[in-house]
Amino acid sequence: MIWKAPIVFAPLYKEKVWGGRRFESVYGRALPNGANYGESWELVDREDAQAAVAKGPLAGQTLHDLWIKERTSLFGPGHANHPASRFPLLVKILDASDDLSIQVHPPAEVAPRLQGEPKTEMWYVAHAEPGAKLYVGLRRGVTREQFEQGIREGRTQEQVHCLTPRAGEFIFIPSGRLHAIGSGLLIYEIQQNSDTTYRVFDWNRPGIDGNPRDLHVEESLACIDFDDVEPSMSAPVEGDLLVDCEYFQVRQRQWSSPNTLPVASEGDAAVVTVIRGEVHCGPELFRPGDFFLVPAQAEDDVRNLRSGTDCSEVLLTTIPAIEQEC
Protein backbone atom coordinates (compact mmCIF):
# COMPACT_ATOMS: atom_id res chain seq x y z
CA MET A 1 0.00 0.00 0.00
CA ILE A 2 1.18 3.53 -0.83
CA TRP A 3 -0.26 5.98 1.68
CA LYS A 4 -1.63 9.28 0.36
CA ALA A 5 -1.87 11.19 3.65
CA PRO A 6 -0.38 11.23 7.15
CA ILE A 7 -2.20 9.39 9.93
CA VAL A 8 -3.77 11.65 12.57
CA PHE A 9 -4.97 10.19 15.86
CA ALA A 10 -7.51 11.56 18.34
CA PRO A 11 -5.78 12.38 21.65
CA LEU A 12 -6.81 10.83 24.94
CA TYR A 13 -6.95 13.36 27.80
CA LYS A 14 -6.07 12.36 31.37
CA GLU A 15 -7.29 14.26 34.43
CA LYS A 16 -4.49 14.93 36.93
CA VAL A 17 -4.37 16.70 40.27
CA TRP A 18 -1.41 18.68 38.89
CA GLY A 19 -2.97 19.40 35.47
CA GLY A 20 -4.48 22.52 33.95
CA ARG A 21 -6.30 23.81 30.86
CA ARG A 22 -3.43 24.80 28.58
CA PHE A 23 -4.26 22.21 25.94
CA GLU A 24 -7.23 24.51 25.43
CA SER A 25 -5.66 27.95 25.97
CA VAL A 26 -2.33 27.32 24.18
CA TYR A 27 -3.28 24.79 21.48
CA GLY A 28 -6.95 25.71 20.95
CA ARG A 29 -8.21 22.21 21.71
CA ALA A 30 -11.73 21.47 22.93
CA LEU A 31 -11.36 19.72 26.30
CA PRO A 32 -14.16 17.43 27.47
CA ASN A 33 -15.28 19.45 30.53
CA GLY A 34 -14.08 21.91 33.15
CA ALA A 35 -11.66 19.50 34.83
CA ASN A 36 -7.88 19.86 34.94
CA TYR A 37 -6.03 17.74 32.40
CA GLY A 38 -2.36 16.95 32.88
CA GLU A 39 -1.70 14.57 29.99
CA SER A 40 -2.72 14.28 26.37
CA TRP A 41 -1.84 10.84 25.03
CA GLU A 42 -1.21 11.41 21.32
CA LEU A 43 -0.07 7.94 20.23
CA VAL A 44 -0.81 5.03 22.53
CA ASP A 45 -1.38 1.32 22.10
CA ARG A 46 -2.26 -0.23 25.45
CA GLU A 47 -4.88 -2.72 26.52
CA ASP A 48 -6.73 -0.01 28.47
CA ALA A 49 -5.97 2.97 26.19
CA GLN A 50 -6.04 3.13 22.42
CA ALA A 51 -5.35 6.01 20.06
CA ALA A 52 -7.87 5.85 17.21
CA VAL A 53 -7.48 7.39 13.75
CA ALA A 54 -9.34 10.71 13.80
CA LYS A 55 -10.35 11.06 10.15
CA GLY A 56 -10.04 9.68 6.65
CA PRO A 57 -10.80 6.18 5.32
CA LEU A 58 -9.22 4.55 8.40
CA ALA A 59 -11.22 6.64 10.92
CA GLY A 60 -11.90 4.63 14.07
CA GLN A 61 -9.15 2.09 13.54
CA THR A 62 -6.76 1.90 16.46
CA LEU A 63 -3.01 2.20 16.55
CA HIS A 64 -2.95 -1.44 17.60
CA ASP A 65 -4.95 -2.40 14.48
CA LEU A 66 -2.38 -0.63 12.31
CA TRP A 67 0.62 -2.09 14.15
CA ILE A 68 -0.72 -5.60 13.63
CA LYS A 69 -2.31 -5.35 10.17
CA GLU A 70 -0.27 -2.70 8.32
CA ARG A 71 3.12 -2.98 9.97
CA THR A 72 5.29 -3.23 6.85
CA SER A 73 3.63 -0.53 4.72
CA LEU A 74 2.99 1.86 7.59
CA PHE A 75 6.04 1.37 9.82
CA GLY A 76 8.53 -0.13 7.39
CA PRO A 77 10.04 -3.54 6.62
CA GLY A 78 12.68 -3.02 9.31
CA HIS A 79 9.93 -3.56 11.90
CA ALA A 80 8.45 -6.73 10.42
CA ASN A 81 10.20 -8.82 13.11
CA HIS A 82 9.80 -6.36 15.96
CA PRO A 83 9.12 -8.44 19.09
CA ALA A 84 6.60 -5.98 20.57
CA SER A 85 2.99 -7.11 20.29
CA ARG A 86 1.95 -3.46 20.65
CA PHE A 87 3.31 -0.23 19.19
CA PRO A 88 6.43 0.23 21.34
CA LEU A 89 6.20 3.97 22.07
CA LEU A 90 3.82 6.23 23.97
CA VAL A 91 3.85 9.91 22.94
CA LYS A 92 2.32 12.61 25.16
CA ILE A 93 2.01 16.27 26.00
CA LEU A 94 2.19 17.13 29.71
CA ASP A 95 0.60 20.27 31.17
CA ALA A 96 2.08 20.80 34.62
CA SER A 97 0.11 23.53 36.35
CA ASP A 98 1.35 22.15 39.66
CA ASP A 99 4.36 20.02 40.62
CA LEU A 100 4.24 16.34 39.66
CA SER A 101 5.19 13.77 42.26
CA ILE A 102 8.86 12.91 42.71
CA GLN A 103 9.01 9.52 41.06
CA VAL A 104 11.04 6.90 39.24
CA HIS A 105 10.43 4.31 36.50
CA PRO A 106 11.83 0.78 36.80
CA PRO A 107 14.89 -0.35 34.83
CA ALA A 108 14.49 -3.45 32.65
CA GLU A 109 16.44 -5.62 35.07
CA VAL A 110 14.22 -4.64 38.02
CA ALA A 111 10.75 -4.27 36.44
CA PRO A 112 9.82 -8.00 36.24
CA ARG A 113 10.52 -8.51 39.94
CA LEU A 114 8.19 -5.59 40.73
CA GLN A 115 5.59 -6.72 38.18
CA GLY A 116 6.01 -3.43 36.33
CA GLU A 117 7.15 -2.27 32.89
CA PRO A 118 10.51 -0.59 32.22
CA LYS A 119 10.31 2.98 31.04
CA THR A 120 12.90 5.28 29.50
CA GLU A 121 11.75 8.65 28.20
CA MET A 122 12.79 12.08 26.99
CA TRP A 123 11.25 15.49 27.64
CA TYR A 124 11.26 18.41 25.23
CA VAL A 125 10.31 21.72 26.87
CA ALA A 126 7.63 23.32 24.71
CA HIS A 127 6.87 26.17 27.13
CA ALA A 128 8.36 27.29 30.44
CA GLU A 129 7.00 29.94 32.78
CA PRO A 130 9.68 32.10 34.43
CA GLY A 131 11.30 30.16 37.25
CA ALA A 132 9.71 26.80 36.35
CA LYS A 133 11.70 23.85 37.68
CA LEU A 134 12.62 20.30 36.79
CA TYR A 135 13.70 17.95 39.57
CA VAL A 136 16.18 15.40 38.22
CA GLY A 137 18.62 13.09 40.00
CA LEU A 138 20.04 13.51 43.48
CA ARG A 139 21.91 16.42 44.99
CA ARG A 140 25.61 15.84 45.41
CA GLY A 141 26.47 14.14 48.70
CA VAL A 142 23.06 12.55 49.31
CA THR A 143 23.51 8.87 50.17
CA ARG A 144 20.87 6.16 50.05
CA GLU A 145 20.71 6.13 53.84
CA GLN A 146 20.21 9.92 53.97
CA PHE A 147 17.56 9.69 51.26
CA GLU A 148 15.63 7.05 53.20
CA GLN A 149 15.80 9.23 56.29
CA GLY A 150 14.57 12.19 54.23
CA ILE A 151 11.54 10.16 53.16
CA ARG A 152 10.68 9.41 56.78
CA GLU A 153 11.07 13.07 57.73
CA GLY A 154 9.21 14.48 54.70
CA ARG A 155 12.33 16.23 53.31
CA THR A 156 12.61 14.46 49.93
CA GLN A 157 12.34 17.68 47.93
CA GLU A 158 15.48 19.00 49.64
CA GLN A 159 17.53 16.05 48.36
CA VAL A 160 16.59 16.16 44.68
CA HIS A 161 18.62 18.16 42.17
CA CYS A 162 16.79 21.14 40.66
CA LEU A 163 17.12 22.64 37.16
CA THR A 164 15.56 25.74 35.59
CA PRO A 165 14.89 24.81 31.96
CA ARG A 166 14.09 27.05 29.01
CA ALA A 167 11.73 26.40 26.11
CA GLY A 168 13.57 24.49 23.40
CA GLU A 169 15.74 22.49 25.81
CA PHE A 170 15.40 18.77 26.39
CA ILE A 171 16.52 16.09 28.79
CA PHE A 172 16.88 12.31 28.57
CA ILE A 173 15.35 10.37 31.46
CA PRO A 174 16.69 6.81 31.57
CA SER A 175 14.84 4.35 33.76
CA GLY A 176 16.13 4.57 37.32
CA ARG A 177 16.51 8.36 37.27
CA LEU A 178 14.64 10.14 40.05
CA HIS A 179 12.57 12.97 38.55
CA ALA A 180 9.62 15.35 38.70
CA ILE A 181 8.24 18.05 36.43
CA GLY A 182 7.57 21.34 38.20
CA SER A 183 4.65 23.69 37.69
CA GLY A 184 4.58 26.07 34.74
CA LEU A 185 5.85 23.65 32.08
CA LEU A 186 4.44 22.21 28.87
CA ILE A 187 6.43 19.11 27.92
CA TYR A 188 6.48 16.87 24.87
CA GLU A 189 7.26 13.39 26.16
CA ILE A 190 8.46 10.43 24.10
CA GLN A 191 8.76 7.17 26.02
CA GLN A 192 8.66 3.43 25.97
CA ASN A 193 5.15 2.01 25.94
CA SER A 194 4.84 1.75 29.71
CA ASP A 195 2.59 3.21 32.38
CA THR A 196 4.60 2.11 35.43
CA THR A 197 5.46 4.95 37.79
CA TYR A 198 6.60 4.67 41.39
CA ARG A 199 5.92 7.76 43.50
CA VAL A 200 8.31 8.36 46.35
CA PHE A 201 7.02 11.82 47.41
CA ASP A 202 3.89 13.80 46.45
CA TRP A 203 4.34 17.11 48.26
CA ASN A 204 1.92 16.03 51.04
CA ARG A 205 -1.13 17.00 48.96
CA PRO A 206 -4.49 15.28 48.37
CA GLY A 207 -5.39 13.60 45.11
CA ILE A 208 -8.42 14.33 42.93
CA ASP A 209 -10.63 12.35 45.34
CA GLY A 210 -9.41 14.40 48.32
CA ASN A 211 -7.28 11.59 49.74
CA PRO A 212 -3.46 11.38 49.62
CA ARG A 213 -2.23 9.50 46.57
CA ASP A 214 -0.51 6.17 47.10
CA LEU A 215 3.26 6.19 47.45
CA HIS A 216 5.54 3.35 46.38
CA VAL A 217 8.54 3.82 48.64
CA GLU A 218 9.93 0.27 48.61
CA GLU A 219 9.54 -0.04 44.85
CA SER A 220 11.14 3.36 44.32
CA LEU A 221 14.14 2.50 46.46
CA ALA A 222 14.62 -0.68 44.41
CA CYS A 223 14.72 1.37 41.19
CA ILE A 224 16.53 4.63 41.95
CA ASP A 225 20.04 5.05 40.57
CA PHE A 226 21.80 6.56 43.59
CA ASP A 227 24.88 7.31 41.48
CA ASP A 228 22.83 9.67 39.27
CA VAL A 229 23.98 12.97 40.77
CA GLU A 230 23.10 16.49 39.56
CA PRO A 231 22.52 15.83 35.83
CA SER A 232 22.18 18.79 33.48
CA MET A 233 19.84 19.42 30.56
CA SER A 234 20.92 17.16 27.71
CA ALA A 235 22.97 18.13 24.67
CA PRO A 236 22.36 16.68 21.19
CA VAL A 237 24.10 13.40 20.49
CA GLU A 238 25.30 14.80 17.17
CA GLY A 239 24.01 17.65 14.99
CA ASP A 240 20.21 17.60 15.03
CA LEU A 241 20.07 14.15 16.69
CA LEU A 242 18.83 14.79 20.23
CA VAL A 243 18.38 11.24 21.53
CA ASP A 244 19.68 7.95 20.16
CA CYS A 245 18.78 5.02 22.41
CA GLU A 246 17.66 1.46 21.81
CA TYR A 247 13.99 2.44 22.06
CA PHE A 248 13.73 5.60 19.95
CA GLN A 249 15.63 8.26 18.05
CA VAL A 250 14.58 11.90 18.13
CA ARG A 251 15.76 14.63 15.77
CA GLN A 252 15.00 18.34 15.86
CA ARG A 253 14.80 19.93 12.40
CA GLN A 254 14.21 23.46 11.09
CA TRP A 255 13.58 24.52 7.52
CA SER A 256 11.83 27.23 5.55
CA SER A 257 9.82 27.56 2.35
CA PRO A 258 10.33 26.71 -0.49
CA ASN A 259 12.57 23.89 0.81
CA THR A 260 11.07 20.55 1.84
CA LEU A 261 12.07 18.32 4.75
CA PRO A 262 12.32 14.53 4.36
CA VAL A 263 10.92 12.99 7.54
CA ALA A 264 13.07 9.84 7.69
CA SER A 265 15.26 7.52 5.69
CA GLU A 266 13.59 5.53 2.93
CA GLY A 267 11.45 2.70 4.22
CA ASP A 268 10.97 4.11 7.72
CA ALA A 269 8.06 5.85 9.43
CA ALA A 270 8.26 8.92 11.66
CA VAL A 271 6.14 10.52 14.35
CA VAL A 272 6.15 14.27 13.73
CA THR A 273 5.69 16.80 16.53
CA VAL A 274 5.22 20.39 15.37
CA ILE A 275 7.15 22.88 17.51
CA ARG A 276 6.92 26.07 15.44
CA GLY A 277 5.39 27.38 12.24
CA GLU A 278 2.93 25.75 9.86
CA VAL A 279 3.68 22.33 8.40
CA HIS A 280 2.08 20.91 5.27
CA CYS A 281 2.10 17.12 4.89
CA GLY A 282 0.25 15.85 1.85
CA PRO A 283 -3.24 17.39 1.99
CA GLU A 284 -3.03 18.26 5.69
CA LEU A 285 -1.91 21.40 7.54
CA PHE A 286 -0.46 21.18 11.06
CA ARG A 287 0.42 23.77 13.70
CA PRO A 288 2.36 23.80 17.01
CA GLY A 289 1.25 21.06 19.38
CA ASP A 290 0.06 18.80 16.56
CA PHE A 291 1.29 15.21 16.19
CA PHE A 292 0.97 12.91 13.20
CA LEU A 293 2.44 9.72 11.77
CA VAL A 294 4.12 9.70 8.37
CA PRO A 295 3.93 6.20 6.83
CA ALA A 296 7.04 4.41 5.64
CA GLN A 297 5.52 3.75 2.21
CA ALA A 298 3.86 7.00 1.16
CA GLU A 299 3.69 9.44 -1.71
CA ASP A 300 6.53 11.95 -1.98
CA ASP A 301 4.43 14.93 -0.83
CA VAL A 302 3.63 13.01 2.37
CA ARG A 303 7.20 12.00 3.15
CA ASN A 304 8.55 15.50 2.41
CA LEU A 305 7.18 18.20 4.69
CA ARG A 306 6.57 21.72 3.43
CA SER A 307 6.73 24.89 5.50
CA GLY A 308 3.87 27.37 5.39
CA THR A 309 5.83 30.07 7.23
CA ASP A 310 9.26 31.68 7.17
CA CYS A 311 10.57 28.95 9.48
CA SER A 312 9.06 25.71 10.70
CA GLU A 313 10.45 23.38 13.35
CA VAL A 314 9.59 19.78 14.24
CA LEU A 315 10.67 16.79 16.26
CA LEU A 316 11.03 13.60 14.22
CA THR A 317 10.77 10.38 16.22
CA THR A 318 11.69 7.02 14.72
CA ILE A 319 11.98 3.51 16.12
CA PRO A 320 15.27 1.68 15.57
CA ALA A 321 14.80 -1.19 13.14
CA ILE A 322 15.02 -4.80 14.26
CA GLU A 323 17.41 -6.76 12.09
CA GLN A 324 15.68 -9.54 10.20
CA GLU A 325 16.98 -13.05 10.79
CA CYS A 326 18.64 -14.78 7.84
Secondary structure, DSSP 8 states (H G I E B T S, - for coil): --BSS-B-EE-EEEEEEEEESHHHHTT----SSSS-EEEEEEE-EETTEE-EE-SSTTTT-BHHHHHHHSIIIII-GGGTT---SS-SEEEEEEEESS---EEE---TTTHHHHT-----EEEEEEEE-TT--EEEEE-TT--HHHHHHHHHHT-HHHHEEEE---TT-EEEE-TT--EEE-TTEEEEEEEES----EEEE-TT-B-TTSSB----HHHHHHH--TT-BS------SBTTEEEE-SS-EEEEEEE-TT-EEE-SSTT--EEEEEEES-EEETTEEE-TT-EEEE-SSB-HHHHEEEESSS-EEEEEEE--------
